[in-house]
Amino acid sequence: MSSHQSEPPSISGKCTKTESKSDVHIEDEEIHVELASEDVKDHEHQASGTGTWKHAAFHVATTIATPAAYAPLPFALASLGWPLGVSSLVAATLATWYSSLLIASLWRWNGKKHVTYRLLAESIFGFWGYYSIAFFQQVASIGNNVAIQIAAGSSLKAIYKHYHPHGTLTLQHFIIFFGVFELFLSQLPDIHSLRWVNGLCTLSTIGFAGTTIGVTIYNGKNIDRETISYSLQGSSSAKRFAAFNALGTIAFSFGDAMLPEIQNTVREPEVKNMYKGVSAAYSIIVSTYWQLAFFGYWAFGSQVQPYIVASLTVPKWTIVMANVFAVVQISGCYQIYCRPTYAYFEERLVSDTSNGSTSMFRNRLIRLTFTSIYIVVITLVASAMPFFVDFVSICGAIGFTPLDFVFPVLAFLKAGKMPGNRVLSLSMRILNIAIAAWFSVVAVLGCIGAMRFVVEDVKTYKFFHDM
């Protein structure tokens, strides 16, 4: 503005002054609009969620404690044996509980709110942090949803076969039915809009665990215990790869690649509410995971199936009930894990709805298009290669281990959030480094074991095999 006032007058001085004032007025308006726009963006960025810690607990429990996550745990223990299996399960539980609290504590580590895992990683590690987390999230999201869609299809088929023993529908039909239902749920706008679905899913988690644990104990007591063996099966090489695969399975069972996204739905104080939500969710996880893993391995020994429900035989009606709980719970988990992919497309394709009904219709059509493409791809892969435990292990090794074990402890170290107490600070530093180092090894071993099983299954079965 001062630069215009200090300019020497030209021959048409009056006109120059008028233009100068006009230019200044336009510049002031532009600056005002720009600042207002920045204020709006800042307000949107800083706006708090409306969910309570109970809603956070529902979301976290739904994301982690799925039947597809803890139903394979007895099989994982059977691949490791009692001592190594129990110690691995307990260590993984405590490590992910601790890591989840670390992620929650980084919510405003530099004074700004980071509403997605990718943005949190970018704020700490820069460009490579953003794209590394984006890659691992997509692996976790896609791998998880392939695995749980197979599990949901298997449960639906089991229910169908109970009422129609000679029915002709195959596993692929039920995988498709489940995909159609998920396409309907995918039209809900965000994670918070799923809170009542996830509340029902949390109850289904408890129902599935309680039913399955009870029926497992019942079956275990009615089996001739002398026929049960807990020895590891196969050659030395087979035992080794089975153990590697089991480590990936255990890592998958604690998968939660969405903590910052969930924390963004929580009201202030976000960190305190997230601590309570995570701890409440893990109390459910401990009470279900450990019991099902231990009782499942005790009941069936080394002959336990990869999906524990398939090992159960009587009473039939309780097995049907367990499968119903499984389908309900998986339906909510599927939605949580497809949201990072949906968010990626929405950021690039969906426009502001303030322009009226035309814009709203366009956005809904775009959303229907990309959600349909996503679900068709997941359904096609799940139908073609219904190798449940293989996808579980790959997803756990490549997707969830970096996200849930390695990244949180390294991010906490990098952010410099250590406590002031010197002894406590040193202890946390050593613990974080140990967790990062050990679970990096687990990721490599789990991937090796899973890939071997995939190769063997592809050789054994044809595509679209009715498992």
BELQUI-V265233 format. One record per residue. N is the residue number from 1. RES is the residue in three letters. PSI is psi in whole degrees, -180 to 180 (999 if undefined). NEAR is the number of other C-alpha atoms within 8 Angstrom. D_CENTER is the distance of its C-alpha to the mean C-alpha in Angstrom with 2 decimals. Layout:
n=N res=RES psi=PSI near=NEAR d_center=D_CENTER
n=N res=RES psi=PSI near=NEAR d_center=D_CENTER
//
This chain:
n=1 res=MET psi=-44 near=5 d_center=53.36
n=2 res=SER psi=-30 near=5 d_center=56.00
n=3 res=SER psi=-36 near=6 d_center=56.30
n=4 res=HIS psi=-40 near=8 d_center=57.50
n=5 res=GLN psi=-30 near=7 d_center=60.04
n=6 res=SER psi=-5 near=6 d_center=61.53
n=7 res=GLU psi=139 near=6 d_center=62.16
n=8 res=PRO psi=144 near=4 d_center=65.95
n=9 res=PRO psi=143 near=8 d_center=67.15
n=10 res=SER psi=-175 near=6 d_center=67.94
n=11 res=ILE psi=-44 near=4 d_center=70.89
n=12 res=SER psi=67 near=7 d_center=68.95
n=13 res=GLY psi=-43 near=8 d_center=67.91
n=14 res=LYS psi=-43 near=6 d_center=67.28
n=15 res=CYS psi=-40 near=7 d_center=64.95
n=16 res=THR psi=-43 near=10 d_center=63.07
n=17 res=LYS psi=-40 near=9 d_center=62.60
n=18 res=THR psi=-45 near=8 d_center=61.37
n=19 res=GLU psi=-38 near=8 d_center=58.88
n=20 res=SER psi=-45 near=10 d_center=57.83
n=21 res=LYS psi=-38 near=8 d_center=57.18
n=22 res=SER psi=-43 near=8 d_center=55.32
n=23 res=ASP psi=-44 near=8 d_center=53.16
n=24 res=VAL psi=-42 near=10 d_center=52.45
n=25 res=HIS psi=-42 near=8 d_center=51.57
n=26 res=ILE psi=-43 near=8 d_center=49.17
n=27 res=GLU psi=-42 near=8 d_center=47.58
n=28 res=ASP psi=-40 near=8 d_center=47.23
n=29 res=GLU psi=-41 near=8 d_center=45.56
n=30 res=GLU psi=-43 near=8 d_center=43.15
n=31 res=ILE psi=-42 near=8 d_center=42.32
n=32 res=HIS psi=-44 near=8 d_center=41.93
n=33 res=VAL psi=-42 near=8 d_center=39.60
n=34 res=GLU psi=-44 near=8 d_center=37.55
n=35 res=LEU psi=-41 near=8 d_center=37.28
n=36 res=ALA psi=-41 near=8 d_center=36.44
n=37 res=SER psi=-42 near=8 d_center=33.66
n=38 res=GLU psi=-38 near=8 d_center=32.29
n=39 res=ASP psi=-41 near=8 d_center=32.62
n=40 res=VAL psi=-46 near=8 d_center=30.68
n=41 res=LYS psi=-42 near=8 d_center=27.83
n=42 res=ASP psi=-38 near=8 d_center=27.95
n=43 res=HIS psi=-42 near=8 d_center=28.04
n=44 res=GLU psi=-39 near=7 d_center=24.99
n=45 res=HIS psi=-35 near=7 d_center=23.14
n=46 res=GLN psi=-10 near=8 d_center=24.30
n=47 res=ALA psi=137 near=6 d_center=23.96
n=48 res=SER psi=158 near=9 d_center=22.11
n=49 res=GLY psi=180 near=9 d_center=19.77
n=50 res=THR psi=-4 near=7 d_center=21.30
n=51 res=GLY psi=153 near=11 d_center=18.85
n=52 res=THR psi=176 near=9 d_center=19.92
n=53 res=TRP psi=-27 near=11 d_center=18.37
n=54 res=LYS psi=-40 near=8 d_center=18.24
n=55 res=HIS psi=-41 near=12 d_center=16.07
n=56 res=ALA psi=-41 near=17 d_center=13.69
n=57 res=ALA psi=-41 near=14 d_center=13.89
n=58 res=PHE psi=-48 near=15 d_center=13.22
n=59 res=HIS psi=-46 near=13 d_center=10.00
n=60 res=VAL psi=-45 near=14 d_center=8.78
n=61 res=ALA psi=-41 near=14 d_center=10.39
n=62 res=THR psi=-39 near=15 d_center=9.12
n=63 res=THR psi=-41 near=13 d_center=5.38
n=64 res=ILE psi=-56 near=12 d_center=6.80
n=65 res=ALA psi=68 near=13 d_center=10.20
n=66 res=THR psi=153 near=14 d_center=10.29
n=67 res=PRO psi=-35 near=12 d_center=13.55
n=68 res=ALA psi=-22 near=12 d_center=12.13
n=69 res=ALA psi=-47 near=13 d_center=10.74
n=70 res=TYR psi=-10 near=12 d_center=14.01
n=71 res=ALA psi=-30 near=13 d_center=16.53
n=72 res=PRO psi=-4 near=14 d_center=16.89
n=73 res=LEU psi=-40 near=15 d_center=17.58
n=74 res=PRO psi=-38 near=16 d_center=21.34
n=75 res=PHE psi=-38 near=15 d_center=21.57
n=76 res=ALA psi=-43 near=16 d_center=20.06
n=77 res=LEU psi=-37 near=15 d_center=22.68
n=78 res=ALA psi=-25 near=16 d_center=25.31
n=79 res=SER psi=-15 near=14 d_center=24.67
n=80 res=LEU psi=-24 near=13 d_center=25.10
n=81 res=GLY psi=166 near=11 d_center=27.69
n=82 res=TRP psi=-56 near=8 d_center=28.01
n=83 res=PRO psi=-53 near=7 d_center=28.49
n=84 res=LEU psi=-36 near=9 d_center=25.88
n=85 res=GLY psi=-48 near=13 d_center=23.34
n=86 res=VAL psi=-46 near=10 d_center=23.69
n=87 res=SER psi=-38 near=8 d_center=23.78
n=88 res=SER psi=-42 near=10 d_center=20.65
n=89 res=LEU psi=-45 near=10 d_center=18.66
n=90 res=VAL psi=-44 near=8 d_center=20.17
n=91 res=ALA psi=-42 near=8 d_center=19.73
n=92 res=ALA psi=-39 near=11 d_center=16.00
n=93 res=THR psi=-51 near=10 d_center=15.65
n=94 res=LEU psi=-38 near=8 d_center=17.86
n=95 res=ALA psi=-43 near=10 d_center=16.51
n=96 res=THR psi=-33 near=11 d_center=12.88
n=97 res=TRP psi=-49 near=11 d_center=14.53
n=98 res=TYR psi=-46 near=8 d_center=16.84
n=99 res=SER psi=-37 near=12 d_center=14.42
n=100 res=SER psi=-39 near=12 d_center=12.43
n=101 res=LEU psi=-36 near=11 d_center=15.94
n=102 res=LEU psi=-45 near=11 d_center=16.89
n=103 res=ILE psi=-43 near=12 d_center=14.24
n=104 res=ALA psi=-37 near=13 d_center=15.40
n=105 res=SER psi=-18 near=9 d_center=18.95
n=106 res=LEU psi=11 near=8 d_center=18.62
n=107 res=TRP psi=-49 near=13 d_center=18.16
n=108 res=ARG psi=48 near=9 d_center=21.77
n=109 res=TRP psi=-30 near=9 d_center=22.75
n=110 res=ASN psi=21 near=4 d_center=25.21
n=111 res=GLY psi=-11 near=5 d_center=26.15
n=112 res=LYS psi=149 near=8 d_center=23.79
n=113 res=LYS psi=132 near=8 d_center=20.60
n=114 res=HIS psi=106 near=10 d_center=17.61
n=115 res=VAL psi=-7 near=10 d_center=15.41
n=116 res=THR psi=160 near=10 d_center=12.65
n=117 res=TYR psi=-40 near=13 d_center=11.27
n=118 res=ARG psi=-43 near=11 d_center=13.69
n=119 res=LEU psi=-36 near=10 d_center=16.57
n=120 res=LEU psi=-45 near=13 d_center=16.20
n=121 res=ALA psi=-39 near=13 d_center=16.39
n=122 res=GLU psi=-38 near=12 d_center=19.29
n=123 res=SER psi=-25 near=7 d_center=21.12
n=124 res=ILE psi=-45 near=10 d_center=21.21
n=125 res=PHE psi=-5 near=11 d_center=21.48
n=126 res=GLY psi=-154 near=9 d_center=22.74
n=127 res=PHE psi=-49 near=7 d_center=22.46
n=128 res=TRP psi=-32 near=8 d_center=21.01
n=129 res=GLY psi=-44 near=12 d_center=18.26
n=130 res=TYR psi=-52 near=14 d_center=17.14
n=131 res=TYR psi=-26 near=9 d_center=17.25
n=132 res=SER psi=-47 near=8 d_center=15.86
n=133 res=ILE psi=-38 near=12 d_center=12.57
n=134 res=ALA psi=-42 near=9 d_center=12.72
n=135 res=PHE psi=-50 near=8 d_center=13.34
n=136 res=PHE psi=-36 near=13 d_center=10.69
n=137 res=GLN psi=-41 near=12 d_center=7.97
n=138 res=GLN psi=-41 near=11 d_center=9.83
n=139 res=VAL psi=-47 near=11 d_center=10.22
n=140 res=ALA psi=-45 near=15 d_center=6.67
n=141 res=SER psi=-51 near=13 d_center=6.24
n=142 res=ILE psi=-46 near=11 d_center=9.72
n=143 res=GLY psi=-43 near=13 d_center=9.97
n=144 res=ASN psi=-46 near=13 d_center=7.38
n=145 res=ASN psi=-31 near=12 d_center=9.14
n=146 res=VAL psi=-47 near=13 d_center=12.40
n=147 res=ALA psi=-47 near=15 d_center=12.12
n=148 res=ILE psi=-24 near=12 d_center=11.36
n=149 res=GLN psi=-35 near=15 d_center=13.96
n=150 res=ILE psi=-44 near=14 d_center=16.34
n=151 res=ALA psi=-44 near=10 d_center=15.82
n=152 res=ALA psi=-42 near=14 d_center=16.45
n=153 res=GLY psi=-39 near=14 d_center=19.43
n=154 res=SER psi=-41 near=11 d_center=20.74
n=155 res=SER psi=-43 near=12 d_center=20.73
n=156 res=LEU psi=-40 near=12 d_center=22.43
n=157 res=LYS psi=-40 near=12 d_center=24.91
n=158 res=ALA psi=-41 near=10 d_center=25.71
n=159 res=ILE psi=-45 near=11 d_center=26.52
n=160 res=TYR psi=-45 near=10 d_center=28.62
n=161 res=LYS psi=-26 near=10 d_center=30.47
n=162 res=HIS psi=-41 near=9 d_center=31.35
n=163 res=TYR psi=-22 near=6 d_center=33.26
n=164 res=HIS psi=77 near=7 d_center=34.35
n=165 res=PRO psi=-29 near=7 d_center=34.97
n=166 res=HIS psi=20 near=5 d_center=36.69
n=167 res=GLY psi=153 near=7 d_center=34.41
n=168 res=THR psi=-5 near=4 d_center=33.92
n=169 res=LEU psi=141 near=7 d_center=30.38
n=170 res=THR psi=175 near=8 d_center=28.08
n=171 res=LEU psi=-39 near=12 d_center=24.39
n=172 res=GLN psi=-36 near=10 d_center=24.04
n=173 res=HIS psi=-44 near=9 d_center=25.44
n=174 res=PHE psi=-30 near=14 d_center=22.84
n=175 res=ILE psi=-40 near=16 d_center=19.95
n=176 res=ILE psi=-44 near=10 d_center=21.66
n=177 res=PHE psi=-44 near=8 d_center=22.25
n=178 res=PHE psi=-38 near=11 d_center=18.62
n=179 res=GLY psi=-40 near=12 d_center=17.87
n=180 res=VAL psi=-42 near=8 d_center=20.64
n=181 res=PHE psi=-41 near=8 d_center=19.30
n=182 res=GLU psi=-32 near=12 d_center=15.87
n=183 res=LEU psi=-38 near=11 d_center=18.02
n=184 res=PHE psi=-49 near=7 d_center=19.77
n=185 res=LEU psi=-26 near=8 d_center=16.77
n=186 res=SER psi=-13 near=9 d_center=15.64
n=187 res=GLN psi=-9 near=10 d_center=18.86
n=188 res=LEU psi=142 near=7 d_center=17.81
n=189 res=PRO psi=-37 near=6 d_center=17.70
n=190 res=ASP psi=-179 near=7 d_center=14.73
n=191 res=ILE psi=-41 near=10 d_center=12.12
n=192 res=HIS psi=-30 near=7 d_center=15.17
n=193 res=SER psi=-13 near=8 d_center=16.99
n=194 res=LEU psi=8 near=10 d_center=14.61
n=195 res=ARG psi=-37 near=11 d_center=15.51
n=196 res=TRP psi=-34 near=7 d_center=18.05
n=197 res=VAL psi=-45 near=8 d_center=16.01
n=198 res=ASN psi=-28 near=14 d_center=13.36
n=199 res=GLY psi=-44 near=11 d_center=16.45
n=200 res=LEU psi=-37 near=10 d_center=17.73
n=201 res=CYS psi=-37 near=15 d_center=14.55
n=202 res=THR psi=-42 near=12 d_center=14.80
n=203 res=LEU psi=-37 near=8 d_center=18.43
n=204 res=SER psi=-33 near=12 d_center=17.65
n=205 res=THR psi=-48 near=15 d_center=15.50
n=206 res=ILE psi=-42 near=10 d_center=18.66
n=207 res=GLY psi=-43 near=10 d_center=20.87
n=208 res=PHE psi=-46 near=14 d_center=19.30
n=209 res=ALA psi=-48 near=11 d_center=19.41
n=210 res=GLY psi=-45 near=9 d_center=22.92
n=211 res=THR psi=-48 near=12 d_center=24.26
n=212 res=THR psi=-40 near=12 d_center=22.99
n=213 res=ILE psi=-46 near=12 d_center=24.16
n=214 res=GLY psi=-46 near=8 d_center=27.48
n=215 res=VAL psi=-34 near=13 d_center=28.10
n=216 res=THR psi=-46 near=12 d_center=27.23
n=217 res=ILE psi=-43 near=11 d_center=29.81
n=218 res=TYR psi=-46 near=8 d_center=32.25
n=219 res=ASN psi=-39 near=12 d_center=31.98
n=220 res=GLY psi=-38 near=11 d_center=32.27
n=221 res=LYS psi=-25 near=9 d_center=35.48
n=222 res=ASN psi=0 near=6 d_center=36.97
n=223 res=ILE psi=144 near=8 d_center=36.49
n=224 res=ASP psi=109 near=7 d_center=39.32
n=225 res=ARG psi=-22 near=7 d_center=37.91
n=226 res=GLU psi=-17 near=5 d_center=40.28
n=227 res=THR psi=-8 near=6 d_center=38.46
n=228 res=ILE psi=127 near=11 d_center=35.13
n=229 res=SER psi=141 near=8 d_center=34.57
n=230 res=TYR psi=13 near=8 d_center=32.05
n=231 res=SER psi=149 near=6 d_center=33.22
n=232 res=LEU psi=139 near=10 d_center=30.98
n=233 res=GLN psi=148 near=8 d_center=31.74
n=234 res=GLY psi=-178 near=7 d_center=32.99
n=235 res=SER psi=174 near=6 d_center=34.59
n=236 res=SER psi=-41 near=6 d_center=33.84
n=237 res=SER psi=-44 near=7 d_center=31.87
n=238 res=ALA psi=-41 near=9 d_center=29.89
n=239 res=LYS psi=-41 near=12 d_center=29.15
n=240 res=ARG psi=-48 near=8 d_center=28.00
n=241 res=PHE psi=-34 near=11 d_center=25.55
n=242 res=ALA psi=-39 near=11 d_center=24.31
n=243 res=ALA psi=-43 near=12 d_center=23.67
n=244 res=PHE psi=-45 near=15 d_center=21.76
n=245 res=ASN psi=-38 near=16 d_center=19.63
n=246 res=ALA psi=-37 near=15 d_center=19.09
n=247 res=LEU psi=-40 near=15 d_center=17.82
n=248 res=GLY psi=-37 near=20 d_center=15.05
n=249 res=THR psi=-44 near=17 d_center=14.33
n=250 res=ILE psi=-41 near=14 d_center=14.28
n=251 res=ALA psi=-41 near=14 d_center=11.92
n=252 res=PHE psi=-38 near=15 d_center=9.43
n=253 res=SER psi=-16 near=13 d_center=10.17
n=254 res=PHE psi=19 near=14 d_center=8.93
n=255 res=GLY psi=127 near=12 d_center=5.58
n=256 res=ASP psi=94 near=11 d_center=3.96
n=257 res=ALA psi=17 near=12 d_center=4.22
n=258 res=MET psi=21 near=10 d_center=5.51
n=259 res=LEU psi=-50 near=12 d_center=8.38
n=260 res=PRO psi=-36 near=14 d_center=11.25
n=261 res=GLU psi=-39 near=10 d_center=10.38
n=262 res=ILE psi=-42 near=12 d_center=10.41
n=263 res=GLN psi=-28 near=13 d_center=13.47
n=264 res=ASN psi=-18 near=11 d_center=15.13
n=265 res=THR psi=-3 near=13 d_center=15.61
n=266 res=VAL psi=141 near=17 d_center=17.44
n=267 res=ARG psi=167 near=11 d_center=21.23
n=268 res=GLU psi=147 near=8 d_center=23.35
n=269 res=PRO psi=119 near=6 d_center=23.49
n=270 res=GLU psi=-43 near=11 d_center=19.82
n=271 res=VAL psi=-47 near=11 d_center=19.61
n=272 res=LYS psi=-44 near=7 d_center=21.49
n=273 res=ASN psi=-36 near=14 d_center=19.62
n=274 res=MET psi=-38 near=14 d_center=16.22
n=275 res=TYR psi=-47 near=10 d_center=17.88
n=276 res=LYS psi=-42 near=10 d_center=19.02
n=277 res=GLY psi=-45 near=15 d_center=15.81
n=278 res=VAL psi=-45 near=14 d_center=13.87
n=279 res=SER psi=-38 near=10 d_center=16.98
n=280 res=ALA psi=-42 near=9 d_center=17.40
n=281 res=ALA psi=-42 near=12 d_center=13.95
n=282 res=TYR psi=-25 near=10 d_center=14.75
n=283 res=SER psi=-35 near=8 d_center=18.16
n=284 res=ILE psi=-42 near=10 d_center=16.80
n=285 res=ILE psi=-47 near=11 d_center=14.69
n=286 res=VAL psi=-43 near=10 d_center=17.87
n=287 res=SER psi=-21 near=8 d_center=20.10
n=288 res=THR psi=-51 near=11 d_center=18.25
n=289 res=TYR psi=-55 near=11 d_center=16.85
n=290 res=TRP psi=-45 near=10 d_center=20.09
n=291 res=GLN psi=-46 near=10 d_center=22.42
n=292 res=LEU psi=-41 near=15 d_center=20.97
n=293 res=ALA psi=-48 near=13 d_center=20.76
n=294 res=PHE psi=-47 near=10 d_center=24.28
n=295 res=PHE psi=-36 near=12 d_center=25.96
n=296 res=GLY psi=-43 near=15 d_center=24.55
n=297 res=TYR psi=-38 near=14 d_center=25.92
n=298 res=TRP psi=-43 near=8 d_center=29.08
n=299 res=ALA psi=-42 near=13 d_center=29.75
n=300 res=PHE psi=-9 near=11 d_center=29.45
n=301 res=GLY psi=-144 near=12 d_center=29.67
n=302 res=SER psi=-9 near=14 d_center=29.15
n=303 res=GLN psi=5 near=8 d_center=29.40
n=304 res=VAL psi=143 near=13 d_center=26.14
n=305 res=GLN psi=156 near=10 d_center=24.11
n=306 res=PRO psi=-33 near=12 d_center=20.62
n=307 res=TYR psi=106 near=11 d_center=19.52
n=308 res=ILE psi=-33 near=13 d_center=21.46
n=309 res=VAL psi=-31 near=11 d_center=22.53
n=310 res=ALA psi=-17 near=8 d_center=24.54
n=311 res=SER psi=-16 near=9 d_center=26.64
n=312 res=LEU psi=143 near=10 d_center=27.73
n=313 res=THR psi=-41 near=8 d_center=31.10
n=314 res=VAL psi=157 near=9 d_center=32.63
n=315 res=PRO psi=146 near=7 d_center=32.90
n=316 res=LYS psi=-41 near=8 d_center=31.70
n=317 res=TRP psi=-32 near=7 d_center=30.93
n=318 res=THR psi=-31 near=10 d_center=28.45
n=319 res=ILE psi=-40 near=15 d_center=26.57
n=320 res=VAL psi=-45 near=11 d_center=26.47
n=321 res=MET psi=-42 near=10 d_center=25.18
n=322 res=ALA psi=-40 near=13 d_center=22.35
n=323 res=ASN psi=-36 near=14 d_center=21.35
n=324 res=VAL psi=-48 near=11 d_center=21.57
n=325 res=PHE psi=-41 near=12 d_center=19.23
n=326 res=ALA psi=-46 near=15 d_center=16.74
n=327 res=VAL psi=-43 near=11 d_center=16.95
n=328 res=VAL psi=-46 near=11 d_center=16.69
n=329 res=GLN psi=-43 near=17 d_center=13.56
n=330 res=ILE psi=-33 near=15 d_center=11.78
n=331 res=SER psi=-37 near=10 d_center=13.01
n=332 res=GLY psi=-41 near=14 d_center=11.06
n=333 res=CYS psi=-41 near=13 d_center=7.64
n=334 res=TYR psi=-44 near=13 d_center=8.55
n=335 res=GLN psi=-40 near=11 d_center=9.43
n=336 res=ILE psi=-41 near=11 d_center=6.53
n=337 res=TYR psi=-18 near=15 d_center=4.89
n=338 res=CYS psi=-10 near=11 d_center=8.54
n=339 res=ARG psi=-36 near=10 d_center=9.42
n=340 res=PRO psi=-39 near=10 d_center=9.38
n=341 res=THR psi=-43 near=9 d_center=11.67
n=342 res=TYR psi=-42 near=10 d_center=13.65
n=343 res=ALA psi=-38 near=8 d_center=14.15
n=344 res=TYR psi=-46 near=8 d_center=15.55
n=345 res=PHE psi=-38 near=10 d_center=18.08
n=346 res=GLU psi=-39 near=9 d_center=18.92
n=347 res=GLU psi=-29 near=7 d_center=19.87
n=348 res=ARG psi=-23 near=6 d_center=22.28
n=349 res=LEU psi=-33 near=7 d_center=23.60
n=350 res=VAL psi=134 near=10 d_center=23.61
n=351 res=SER psi=174 near=6 d_center=26.72
n=352 res=ASP psi=133 near=6 d_center=27.94
n=353 res=THR psi=0 near=9 d_center=28.81
n=354 res=SER psi=-10 near=5 d_center=31.85
n=355 res=ASN psi=-3 near=7 d_center=34.01
n=356 res=GLY psi=-172 near=7 d_center=34.37
n=357 res=SER psi=-30 near=7 d_center=33.60
n=358 res=THR psi=-45 near=7 d_center=33.87
n=359 res=SER psi=-40 near=12 d_center=31.01
n=360 res=MET psi=-43 near=9 d_center=28.89
n=361 res=PHE psi=-43 near=8 d_center=29.74
n=362 res=ARG psi=-44 near=8 d_center=29.00
n=363 res=ASN psi=-41 near=11 d_center=25.51
n=364 res=ARG psi=-38 near=9 d_center=24.76
n=365 res=LEU psi=-42 near=8 d_center=26.19
n=366 res=ILE psi=-44 near=10 d_center=24.13
n=367 res=ARG psi=-44 near=11 d_center=20.89
n=368 res=LEU psi=-36 near=9 d_center=22.03
n=369 res=THR psi=-53 near=8 d_center=22.85
n=370 res=PHE psi=-29 near=10 d_center=19.69
n=371 res=THR psi=-35 near=12 d_center=17.44
n=372 res=SER psi=-44 near=9 d_center=19.99
n=373 res=ILE psi=-45 near=8 d_center=19.92
n=374 res=TYR psi=-50 near=8 d_center=16.15
n=375 res=ILE psi=-34 near=11 d_center=16.30
n=376 res=VAL psi=-43 near=9 d_center=19.58
n=377 res=VAL psi=-48 near=8 d_center=18.30
n=378 res=ILE psi=-44 near=11 d_center=15.35
n=379 res=THR psi=-40 near=13 d_center=17.94
n=380 res=LEU psi=-46 near=8 d_center=20.56
n=381 res=VAL psi=-45 near=10 d_center=18.71
n=382 res=ALA psi=-38 near=13 d_center=17.65
n=383 res=SER psi=-39 near=13 d_center=21.28
n=384 res=ALA psi=-39 near=9 d_center=22.91
n=385 res=MET psi=75 near=9 d_center=21.23
n=386 res=PRO psi=52 near=11 d_center=20.08
n=387 res=PHE psi=85 near=10 d_center=19.64
n=388 res=PHE psi=-56 near=10 d_center=16.80
n=389 res=VAL psi=-26 near=11 d_center=16.93
n=390 res=ASP psi=-47 near=11 d_center=17.42
n=391 res=PHE psi=-36 near=13 d_center=14.18
n=392 res=VAL psi=-48 near=15 d_center=12.39
n=393 res=SER psi=-43 near=18 d_center=14.35
n=394 res=ILE psi=-47 near=15 d_center=14.14
n=395 res=CYS psi=-41 near=15 d_center=10.40
n=396 res=GLY psi=-42 near=19 d_center=10.52
n=397 res=ALA psi=-49 near=20 d_center=13.52
n=398 res=ILE psi=-34 near=13 d_center=13.01
n=399 res=GLY psi=-59 near=15 d_center=9.40
n=400 res=PHE psi=-32 near=18 d_center=7.97
n=401 res=THR psi=-48 near=17 d_center=11.54
n=402 res=PRO psi=-40 near=14 d_center=12.42
n=403 res=LEU psi=-38 near=14 d_center=9.51
n=404 res=ASP psi=-18 near=15 d_center=9.62
n=405 res=PHE psi=-47 near=15 d_center=13.25
n=406 res=VAL psi=-53 near=14 d_center=15.35
n=407 res=PHE psi=-47 near=10 d_center=14.59
n=408 res=PRO psi=-43 near=13 d_center=14.66
n=409 res=VAL psi=-37 near=14 d_center=18.01
n=410 res=LEU psi=-38 near=11 d_center=19.52
n=411 res=ALA psi=-40 near=11 d_center=18.68
n=412 res=PHE psi=-41 near=13 d_center=20.32
n=413 res=LEU psi=-45 near=11 d_center=23.29
n=414 res=LYS psi=-37 near=8 d_center=23.68
n=415 res=ALA psi=-13 near=8 d_center=23.56
n=416 res=GLY psi=38 near=6 d_center=26.40
n=417 res=LYS psi=22 near=7 d_center=25.19
n=418 res=MET psi=146 near=8 d_center=27.03
n=419 res=PRO psi=160 near=7 d_center=29.08
n=420 res=GLY psi=-30 near=6 d_center=32.84
n=421 res=ASN psi=124 near=6 d_center=33.91
n=422 res=ARG psi=-43 near=7 d_center=34.78
n=423 res=VAL psi=-45 near=6 d_center=34.16
n=424 res=LEU psi=-40 near=9 d_center=30.75
n=425 res=SER psi=-45 near=11 d_center=29.82
n=426 res=LEU psi=-41 near=8 d_center=30.99
n=427 res=SER psi=-44 near=8 d_center=29.18
n=428 res=MET psi=-37 near=9 d_center=25.80
n=429 res=ARG psi=-46 near=9 d_center=26.51
n=430 res=ILE psi=-44 near=8 d_center=27.35
n=431 res=LEU psi=-45 near=8 d_center=24.34
n=432 res=ASN psi=-43 near=11 d_center=21.92
n=433 res=ILE psi=-41 near=10 d_center=23.76
n=434 res=ALA psi=-43 near=8 d_center=23.80
n=435 res=ILE psi=-46 near=12 d_center=20.03
n=436 res=ALA psi=-43 near=13 d_center=19.50
n=437 res=ALA psi=-49 near=9 d_center=22.30
n=438 res=TRP psi=-45 near=8 d_center=21.49
n=439 res=PHE psi=-17 near=12 d_center=17.82
n=440 res=SER psi=-40 near=11 d_center=18.89
n=441 res=VAL psi=-43 near=8 d_center=21.28
n=442 res=VAL psi=-41 near=13 d_center=18.72
n=443 res=ALA psi=-44 near=14 d_center=16.69
n=444 res=VAL psi=-48 near=9 d_center=20.02
n=445 res=LEU psi=-43 near=13 d_center=21.23
n=446 res=GLY psi=-39 near=18 d_center=18.14
n=447 res=CYS psi=-42 near=15 d_center=18.30
n=448 res=ILE psi=-48 near=11 d_center=22.04
n=449 res=GLY psi=-42 near=13 d_center=21.81
n=450 res=ALA psi=-43 near=15 d_center=19.27
n=451 res=MET psi=-36 near=10 d_center=21.37
n=452 res=ARG psi=-42 near=9 d_center=24.45
n=453 res=PHE psi=-38 near=9 d_center=23.19
n=454 res=VAL psi=-46 near=10 d_center=22.20
n=455 res=VAL psi=-44 near=8 d_center=25.71
n=456 res=GLU psi=-41 near=8 d_center=27.36
n=457 res=ASP psi=-37 near=9 d_center=25.66
n=458 res=VAL psi=-36 near=9 d_center=26.53
n=459 res=LYS psi=-34 near=7 d_center=30.08
n=460 res=THR psi=-42 near=6 d_center=30.25
n=461 res=TYR psi=156 near=7 d_center=28.85
n=462 res=LYS psi=160 near=7 d_center=29.52
n=463 res=PHE psi=146 near=7 d_center=27.00
n=464 res=PHE psi=35 near=9 d_center=26.15
n=465 res=HIS psi=137 near=9 d_center=27.26
n=466 res=ASP psi=94 near=6 d_center=27.24
n=467 res=MET psi=999 near=4 d_center=25.60
//
